[in-house]
Amino acid sequence: MRRPLYLMVIVLLTSAAGPTAEPVPRIIDATPEYCRSLAGRLAMLPAARLEPSRSLGEQGVKMCDEGHLRIGVAKLRRALRAAQEPRSSASVPEPQAGTRSFTR
């Protein structure tokens, strides 16, 4: 008696986690307070003054101020992600003329 119930539970759990399952919708807390919170968090990061974080943050604040909260929140979140990412090797300055660099 327990075995069929156990098998049914397994089938239900595995079918819900399969590739055909619909994606879970993301909930965005689109309020002016949340916009200010994200802008404050962004302002605390040193990389917030660098591109693309700076322009994304400015656009996000502007959109929130104009009442486009979802778009503003999305831009502020993108700015936060960009400011938190480690700097890429492309941003490392080139060696000065007359010096050699080598890799191992």
DSSP file (Angstrom, degrees, kcal/mol; ACC not computed):
  #  RESIDUE AA STRUCTURE BP1 BP2  ACC     N-H-->O    O-->H-N    N-H-->O    O-->H-N    TCO  KAPPA ALPHA  PHI   PSI    X-CA   Y-CA   Z-CA
    1    1 A M     >        0   0    0      0, 0.0     4,-1.0     0, 0.0     0, 0.0   0.000 360.0 360.0 360.0 -43.0    0.0    0.0    0.0
    2    2 A R  H  >  +     0   0    0      1,-0.2     4,-2.6     2,-0.2     5,-0.2   0.839 360.0  66.4 -71.9 -32.3    2.8    2.4    0.9
    3    3 A R  H  > S+     0   0    0      1,-0.2     4,-2.6     2,-0.2     5,-0.2   0.913  99.4  48.0 -61.0 -46.8    4.9    1.6   -2.2
    4    4 A P  H  > S+     0   0    0      0, 0.0     4,-2.2     0, 0.0    -1,-0.2   0.902 113.6  49.0 -61.5 -38.1    2.4    3.0   -4.8
    5    5 A L  H  X S+     0   0    0     -4,-1.0     4,-2.1     2,-0.2    -2,-0.2   0.916 111.2  49.7 -65.6 -42.1    2.1    6.2   -2.8
    6    6 A Y  H  X S+     0   0    0     -4,-2.6     4,-2.1     1,-0.2    -1,-0.2   0.916 111.7  48.4 -61.1 -45.2    5.8    6.5   -2.5
    7    7 A L  H  X S+     0   0    0     -4,-2.6     4,-2.5     1,-0.2    -1,-0.2   0.881 109.6  52.6 -64.4 -38.6    6.3    6.0   -6.2
    8    8 A M  H  X S+     0   0    0     -4,-2.2     4,-2.4    -5,-0.2    -1,-0.2   0.903 108.8  49.8 -65.1 -40.3    3.6    8.5   -7.0
    9    9 A V  H  X S+     0   0    0     -4,-2.1     4,-2.4     2,-0.2    -2,-0.2   0.920 110.9  49.7 -63.2 -43.7    5.4   11.1   -4.9
   10   10 A I  H  X S+     0   0    0     -4,-2.1     4,-2.5     2,-0.2     5,-0.2   0.921 111.3  49.2 -60.3 -45.4    8.7   10.4   -6.6
   11   11 A V  H  X S+     0   0    0     -4,-2.5     4,-2.2     1,-0.2    -2,-0.2   0.916 111.7  48.6 -63.0 -43.5    7.1   10.8  -10.0
   12   12 A L  H  X S+     0   0    0     -4,-2.4     4,-1.6     1,-0.2    -1,-0.2   0.916 113.2  47.0 -63.5 -43.2    5.4   14.1   -9.1
   13   13 A L  H  X S+     0   0    0     -4,-2.4     4,-1.1     1,-0.2    -2,-0.2   0.911 115.0  44.7 -66.9 -42.5    8.6   15.5   -7.7
   14   14 A T  H  < S+     0   0    0     -4,-2.5     4,-0.3     1,-0.2    -1,-0.2   0.833 111.7  52.5 -73.8 -30.8   10.8   14.5  -10.6
   15   15 A S  H >< S+     0   0    0     -4,-2.2     3,-0.7    -5,-0.2    -1,-0.2   0.845 107.5  52.4 -73.6 -31.4    8.3   15.6  -13.2
   16   16 A A  H 3< S+     0   0    0     -4,-1.6    -1,-0.2     1,-0.2    -2,-0.2   0.794 110.4  48.0 -72.3 -27.1    8.0   19.1  -11.6
   17   17 A A  T 3< S+     0   0    0     -4,-1.1    -1,-0.2    -5,-0.1    -2,-0.2   0.410  91.2 111.3 -93.2   2.6   11.8   19.5  -11.7
   18   18 A G  S X  S-     0   0    0     -3,-0.7     3,-1.5    -4,-0.3    -3,-0.1  -0.121  86.1 -99.0 -73.3 172.3   12.2   18.5  -15.3
   19   19 A P  T 3  S+     0   0    0      0, 0.0    -1,-0.1     0, 0.0    -4,-0.1   0.669 119.0  62.5 -67.5 -16.5   13.2   20.7  -18.2
   20   20 A T  T 3  S+     0   0    0     -5,-0.2     2,-0.1     2,-0.1    -4,-0.1   0.531  77.5 111.9 -86.4  -5.2    9.6   21.1  -19.3
   21   21 A A  S <  S-     0   0    0     -3,-1.5     3,-0.1     1,-0.1    -5,-0.1  -0.410  76.3-110.6 -68.1 143.1    8.6   22.8  -16.1
   22   22 A E        -     0   0    0      1,-0.1    -1,-0.1    -2,-0.1    -2,-0.1  -0.456  38.7 -99.9 -73.1 146.2    7.7   26.4  -16.4
   23   23 A P        -     0   0    0      0, 0.0    -1,-0.1     0, 0.0     3,-0.0  -0.332  36.3-109.4 -67.0 148.6   10.1   28.9  -14.9
   24   24 A V        -     0   0    0      1,-0.1     2,-0.1    -3,-0.1    -3,-0.0  -0.631  37.8-115.2 -77.1 129.0    9.3   30.4  -11.6
   25   25 A P        -     0   0    0      0, 0.0     2,-0.4     0, 0.0    -1,-0.1  -0.370  25.5-122.9 -66.9 143.7    8.3   34.1  -11.9
   26   26 A R        -     0   0    0     -2,-0.1     2,-0.6    -3,-0.0     0, 0.0  -0.710  18.8-138.4 -86.5 136.3   10.6   36.5  -10.2
   27   27 A I        -     0   0    0     -2,-0.4     2,-0.5     2,-0.0    -1,-0.0  -0.840  15.9-163.2 -97.2 124.8    9.0   38.8   -7.7
   28   28 A I        -     0   0    0     -2,-0.6     2,-1.5     2,-0.1    42,-0.1  -0.936  15.5-142.9-111.3 124.8   10.2   42.4   -7.9
   29   29 A D        -     0   0    0     -2,-0.5     2,-1.4     1,-0.1     5,-0.1  -0.674  24.6-174.6 -84.6  87.5    9.5   44.6   -4.9
   30   30 A A        +     0   0    0     -2,-1.5    40,-0.2     4,-0.1    39,-0.1  -0.648  29.2 127.7 -93.0  84.2    8.8   47.8   -6.9
   31   31 A T     >  -     0   0    0     -2,-1.4     4,-2.1    38,-0.2     5,-0.2  -0.941  68.4-117.3-130.5 155.7    8.4   50.5   -4.3
   32   32 A P  H  > S+     0   0    0      0, 0.0     4,-2.2     0, 0.0     5,-0.2   0.861 116.3  56.2 -59.7 -34.0   10.0   53.9   -3.9
   33   33 A E  H  > S+     0   0    0      2,-0.2     4,-2.2     1,-0.2     5,-0.1   0.901 106.5  49.0 -65.0 -40.1   11.6   52.7   -0.6
   34   34 A Y  H  > S+     0   0    0      2,-0.2     4,-2.7     1,-0.2     5,-0.2   0.890 108.7  53.7 -67.6 -38.5   13.2   49.7   -2.3
   35   35 A C  H  X S+     0   0    0     -4,-2.1     4,-2.5     1,-0.2    -2,-0.2   0.936 110.7  46.5 -58.4 -46.5   14.6   52.0   -5.1
   36   36 A R  H  X S+     0   0    0     -4,-2.2     4,-2.4     1,-0.2    -2,-0.2   0.883 110.9  53.0 -64.2 -37.7   16.1   54.2   -2.4
   37   37 A S  H  X S+     0   0    0     -4,-2.2     4,-2.3     2,-0.2    -2,-0.2   0.931 111.3  45.2 -62.7 -46.2   17.5   51.2   -0.6
   38   38 A L  H  X S+     0   0    0     -4,-2.7     4,-2.4     1,-0.2    -2,-0.2   0.907 112.6  51.1 -64.6 -41.5   19.2   49.9   -3.8
   39   39 A A  H  X S+     0   0    0     -4,-2.5     4,-2.2    -5,-0.2    -1,-0.2   0.890 110.7  49.6 -63.5 -38.5   20.5   53.4   -4.6
   40   40 A G  H  X S+     0   0    0     -4,-2.4     4,-1.1     2,-0.2    -2,-0.2   0.902 110.6  49.1 -66.1 -41.7   22.0   53.6   -1.1
   41   41 A R  H  < S+     0   0    0     -4,-2.3     4,-0.4     1,-0.2     3,-0.4   0.897 111.9  49.7 -63.4 -39.6   23.6   50.2   -1.4
   42   42 A L  H >< S+     0   0    0     -4,-2.4     3,-1.4     1,-0.2     6,-0.2   0.904 105.5  56.3 -66.0 -41.2   25.1   51.2   -4.7
   43   43 A A  H 3< S+     0   0    0     -4,-2.2    -1,-0.2     1,-0.3    -2,-0.2   0.766 100.5  60.1 -63.5 -24.8   26.5   54.4   -3.4
   44   44 A M  T 3< S+     0   0    0     -4,-1.1    -1,-0.3    -3,-0.4    -2,-0.2   0.649  87.8  89.3 -77.3 -15.3   28.4   52.5   -0.7
   45   45 A L  S X  S-     0   0    0     -3,-1.4     3,-1.5    -4,-0.4     4,-0.2  -0.686  71.7-143.3 -89.0 133.3   30.4   50.5   -3.3
   46   46 A P  G >  S+     0   0    0      0, 0.0     3,-1.1     0, 0.0    -1,-0.1   0.854 100.5  57.2 -61.4 -34.4   33.7   52.0   -4.5
   47   47 A A  G >  S+     0   0    0     36,-0.3     3,-1.3     1,-0.2     6,-0.3   0.480  80.8  89.7 -77.4  -0.3   33.1   50.7   -8.1
   48   48 A A  G <  S+     0   0    0     -3,-1.5    -1,-0.2     1,-0.3     9,-0.2   0.718  81.2  59.0 -68.2 -19.3   29.8   52.5   -8.3
   49   49 A R  G <  S+     0   0    0     -3,-1.1    -1,-0.3    -4,-0.2     2,-0.2   0.564  95.6  80.9 -84.7  -7.9   31.7   55.5   -9.7
   50   50 A L  S <> S-     0   0    0     -3,-1.3     4,-2.3    -4,-0.1     3,-0.4  -0.616  88.9 -66.4 -97.9 156.7   32.9   53.5  -12.6
   51   51 A E  T  4 S+     0   0    0      1,-0.3    -2,-0.1     2,-0.2    -1,-0.1  -0.547 111.5  18.7 -75.9 148.0   31.1   52.6  -15.8
   52   52 A P  T  > S+     0   0    0      0, 0.0     4,-2.4     0, 0.0    -1,-0.3  -0.983 123.5  56.2 -88.1  -1.2   28.7   50.9  -16.4
   53   53 A S  H  > S+     0   0    0     -3,-0.4     4,-2.6    -6,-0.3    -2,-0.2   0.897 105.7  52.8 -59.8 -41.9   27.6   51.0  -12.8
   54   54 A R  H  X S+     0   0    0     -4,-2.3     4,-2.4    -7,-0.2    -1,-0.2   0.950 113.3  40.4 -62.0 -51.4   27.5   54.8  -12.7
   55   55 A S  H  > S+     0   0    0      1,-0.2     4,-2.5     2,-0.2    -1,-0.2   0.892 115.9  50.7 -68.6 -38.6   25.3   55.3  -15.7
   56   56 A L  H  X S+     0   0    0     -4,-2.4     4,-2.5     2,-0.2    -1,-0.2   0.913 111.4  49.1 -63.5 -41.0   23.0   52.3  -14.9
   57   57 A G  H  X S+     0   0    0     -4,-2.6     4,-2.5    -5,-0.3     5,-0.2   0.914 111.3  48.9 -63.8 -43.0   22.6   53.7  -11.3
   58   58 A E  H  X S+     0   0    0     -4,-2.4     4,-2.3    -5,-0.2    -2,-0.2   0.923 112.9  47.5 -62.8 -43.8   21.7   57.2  -12.6
   59   59 A Q  H  X S+     0   0    0     -4,-2.5     4,-2.6     1,-0.2    -2,-0.2   0.905 111.5  51.5 -63.5 -41.1   19.2   55.8  -15.1
   60   60 A G  H  X S+     0   0    0     -4,-2.5     4,-2.3     2,-0.2    -2,-0.2   0.918 110.8  46.5 -63.0 -44.7   17.7   53.6  -12.4
   61   61 A V  H  X S+     0   0    0     -4,-2.5     4,-2.6     2,-0.2    -1,-0.2   0.913 112.9  50.8 -63.4 -42.2   17.2   56.5  -10.0
   62   62 A K  H  X S+     0   0    0     -4,-2.3     4,-1.7    -5,-0.2    -2,-0.2   0.923 110.4  48.7 -61.6 -44.5   15.8   58.6  -12.7
   63   63 A M  H  <>S+     0   0    0     -4,-2.6     5,-2.5     1,-0.2     4,-0.3   0.901 111.8  49.2 -64.0 -40.4   13.3   55.9  -13.7
   64   64 A C  H ><5S+     0   0    0     -4,-2.3     3,-1.4     1,-0.2    -1,-0.2   0.921 109.8  51.5 -63.7 -42.8   12.2   55.5  -10.1
   65   65 A D  H 3<5S+     0   0    0     -4,-2.6    -1,-0.2     1,-0.3    -2,-0.2   0.824 108.2  52.3 -63.5 -30.7   11.8   59.2   -9.7
   66   66 A E  T 3<5S-     0   0    0     -4,-1.7    -1,-0.3    -5,-0.2    -2,-0.2   0.449 123.9-104.0 -85.4   0.0    9.6   59.3  -12.8
   67   67 A G  T < 5S+     0   0    0     -3,-1.4     2,-1.4    -4,-0.3     3,-0.2   0.470  86.2 124.1  93.8   2.0    7.4   56.5  -11.4
   68   68 A H     >< +     0   0    0     -5,-2.5     4,-2.4     1,-0.2     5,-0.2  -0.592  30.9 163.3 -92.5  73.4    8.7   53.7  -13.6
   69   69 A L  H  >  +     0   0    0     -2,-1.4     4,-3.0     1,-0.2     5,-0.2   0.876  64.2  51.5 -67.2 -42.6    9.6   51.6  -10.5
   70   70 A R  H  > S+     0   0    0     -3,-0.2     4,-2.2     1,-0.2    -1,-0.2   0.930 114.9  42.9 -63.3 -44.2   10.1   48.2  -12.1
   71   71 A I  H  > S+     0   0    0      2,-0.2     4,-2.4     1,-0.2    -1,-0.2   0.911 114.9  51.2 -67.3 -41.1   12.5   49.5  -14.8
   72   72 A G  H  X S+     0   0    0     -4,-2.4     4,-2.4     1,-0.2    -2,-0.2   0.913 110.6  47.8 -61.6 -44.1   14.3   51.6  -12.2
   73   73 A V  H  X S+     0   0    0     -4,-3.0     4,-2.5     2,-0.2    -1,-0.2   0.909 110.8  52.0 -63.2 -42.1   14.7   48.6   -9.8
   74   74 A A  H  X S+     0   0    0     -4,-2.2     4,-2.1    -5,-0.2    -2,-0.2   0.917 111.7  46.1 -62.2 -43.0   16.0   46.5  -12.7
   75   75 A K  H  X S+     0   0    0     -4,-2.4     4,-2.4     2,-0.2    -1,-0.2   0.898 112.2  50.7 -67.6 -39.9   18.6   49.1  -13.7
   76   76 A L  H  X S+     0   0    0     -4,-2.4     4,-2.3     2,-0.2    -2,-0.2   0.889 110.0  50.2 -65.5 -37.9   19.7   49.6  -10.1
   77   77 A R  H  X S+     0   0    0     -4,-2.5     4,-2.4     2,-0.2    -1,-0.2   0.906 110.5  49.6 -65.2 -40.6   20.1   45.8   -9.6
   78   78 A R  H  X S+     0   0    0     -4,-2.1     4,-2.5     2,-0.2    -2,-0.2   0.900 110.2  51.5 -63.6 -39.5   22.2   45.6  -12.8
   79   79 A A  H  X S+     0   0    0     -4,-2.4     4,-2.3     2,-0.2    -2,-0.2   0.905 109.4  50.0 -63.8 -41.5   24.3   48.5  -11.5
   80   80 A L  H  X S+     0   0    0     -4,-2.3     4,-1.6     2,-0.2    -2,-0.2   0.923 110.9  48.9 -62.4 -44.7   24.8   46.7   -8.2
   81   81 A R  H  X S+     0   0    0     -4,-2.4     4,-1.2     1,-0.2    -2,-0.2   0.922 112.3  48.5 -61.2 -43.3   25.9   43.5  -10.0
   82   82 A A  H  < S+     0   0    0     -4,-2.5     3,-0.2     1,-0.2    -1,-0.2   0.880 111.8  49.4 -65.4 -37.2   28.3   45.5  -12.2
   83   83 A A  H  < S+     0   0    0     -4,-2.3   -36,-0.3     1,-0.2    -1,-0.2   0.754 112.3  48.4 -73.9 -23.6   29.8   47.2   -9.2
   84   84 A Q  H  < S+     0   0    0     -4,-1.6    -1,-0.2    -3,-0.2    -2,-0.2   0.632  88.3 101.3 -91.5 -15.0   30.2   44.0   -7.3
   85   85 A E  S  < S-     0   0    0     -4,-1.2     3,-0.1    -3,-0.2     2,-0.1  -0.415  83.3-104.9 -70.4 144.2   31.9   42.1  -10.1
   86   86 A P        -     0   0    0      0, 0.0    -1,-0.1     0, 0.0    -2,-0.1  -0.402  44.6 -95.7 -66.1 146.8   35.7   41.7  -10.0
   87   87 A R        -     0   0    0      1,-0.1     2,-0.1    -4,-0.1    -4,-0.0  -0.363  42.8-121.5 -62.9 139.2   37.5   43.9  -12.4
   88   88 A S    >   -     0   0    0      1,-0.1     3,-1.3    -3,-0.1     4,-0.2  -0.343  20.2-110.4 -79.5 164.4   38.4   42.2  -15.6
   89   89 A S  G >  S+     0   0    0      1,-0.3     3,-1.2     2,-0.2    -1,-0.1   0.710 113.9  71.2 -68.1 -18.8   42.0   41.8  -16.8
   90   90 A A  G 3  S+     0   0    0      1,-0.2    -1,-0.3     3,-0.0    -3,-0.0   0.762  93.7  55.3 -67.8 -23.2   41.1   44.2  -19.6
   91   91 A S  G <  S+     0   0    0     -3,-1.3    -1,-0.2     2,-0.1    -2,-0.2   0.480  81.6 107.0 -88.9  -1.7   41.0   47.0  -17.1
   92   92 A V  S <  S-     0   0    0     -3,-1.2    -3,-0.0    -4,-0.2    -4,-0.0  -0.632  81.1-109.6 -76.0 130.6   44.5   46.3  -15.8
   93   93 A P        -     0   0    0      0, 0.0    -1,-0.1     0, 0.0     3,-0.1  -0.254  31.4-110.2 -63.8 147.4   46.9   49.0  -17.1
   94   94 A E        -     0   0    0      1,-0.1     3,-0.1    -3,-0.0    -3,-0.0  -0.394  41.6 -93.0 -71.6 152.3   49.4   48.1  -19.7
   95   95 A P        -     0   0    0      0, 0.0    -1,-0.1     0, 0.0     3,-0.1  -0.327  48.8 -99.2 -65.0 151.1   53.1   48.0  -18.7
   96   96 A Q    >   -     0   0    0      1,-0.1     3,-1.7    -3,-0.1     2,-0.0  -0.271  48.9 -83.5 -68.5 157.6   55.0   51.2  -19.3
   97   97 A A  T 3  S+     0   0    0      1,-0.2    -1,-0.1    -3,-0.1     3,-0.1  -0.334 115.9  28.9 -61.3 141.0   57.2   51.6  -22.4
   98   98 A G  T 3  S+     0   0    0      1,-0.3     2,-0.3    -3,-0.1    -1,-0.2   0.382  99.8 101.2  88.9  -4.4   60.6   50.1  -21.9
   99   99 A T    <   -     0   0    0     -3,-1.7     2,-0.4    -4,-0.0    -1,-0.3  -0.829  61.0-141.2-111.3 154.4   59.5   47.4  -19.4
  100  100 A R        -     0   0    0     -2,-0.3     2,-0.4    -3,-0.1    -4,-0.1  -0.868   9.8-163.5-113.4 146.2   58.9   43.8  -20.2
  101  101 A S        -     0   0    0     -2,-0.4     2,-0.3    -6,-0.1    -2,-0.0  -0.957   9.9-175.2-124.1 149.2   56.1   41.6  -18.9
  102  102 A F        -     0   0    0     -2,-0.4     2,-0.3     2,-0.0    -2,-0.0  -0.966  13.5-146.2-140.8 157.5   56.1   37.9  -19.0
  103  103 A T              0   0    0     -2,-0.3    -2,-0.0     1,-0.1     0, 0.0  -0.900 360.0 360.0-121.1 153.6   53.7   35.1  -18.1
  104  104 A R              0   0    0     -2,-0.3    -1,-0.1     0, 0.0    -2,-0.0   0.425 360.0 360.0 -96.9 360.0   54.5   31.6  -16.9
